[in-house]
Amino acid sequence: MEGKRTIVASYGRYYEDFEIGDVYEHRPGRTITEADNIQFSLITMNRHPLHSNRDYAAKTEFGQPIVNSALTLAMVTGMTVDDVSFKATANLGWKEIKLTAPVFNGDTIYARSKVLAKRESKSRPNEGIVTTYTEGYKADGTIFLSFERISLVPKRGYGPGD
């Protein structure tokens, strides 16, 4: 196909693109459905009735089923990929995962990340280590989850396809 210009979509960042203190507001957000919650819980063999039994959940302090926290962690991490780790060689780990509020079926969630630190890798001269702090928050602004994440990120010119 011919056109005036061809623009190739690009995702992610190289090590040099990260600046300590930068904040990324990740988009799009996602409304979590009851089906998401039940299917994820079943796939991961989490049979706790608080995720799938309305009668049981109605008798708890929440009064309704809550979303599996492993699902919210997975979704929030996924929301960060385009900005934080799309070009990453590896996810090196999470620290300080905190669950600070319940998430319910029907809640719309968003995420934002702040670059906390970066340093060149001692063992891989063409890569660097980037540490980010991420918050998951609901449409009403309630923060329900936070964590630090460490990613191994290639320098410009050394990523796959460069």
Secondary structure, 3 states (H helix, E strand, C coil): CCCCCCCCCCCCCCHHHCCCCCEEEEEEEEECCHHHHHHHHHHCCCCCHHHCCHHHHHCCCCCCCECCHHHHHHHHHHHHHHHHHCCCCEEEEEEEEEECCCCECCCEEEEEEEEEEEEECCCCCCEEEEEEEEEEEECCCCEEEEEEEEEEEECCCCCCCC
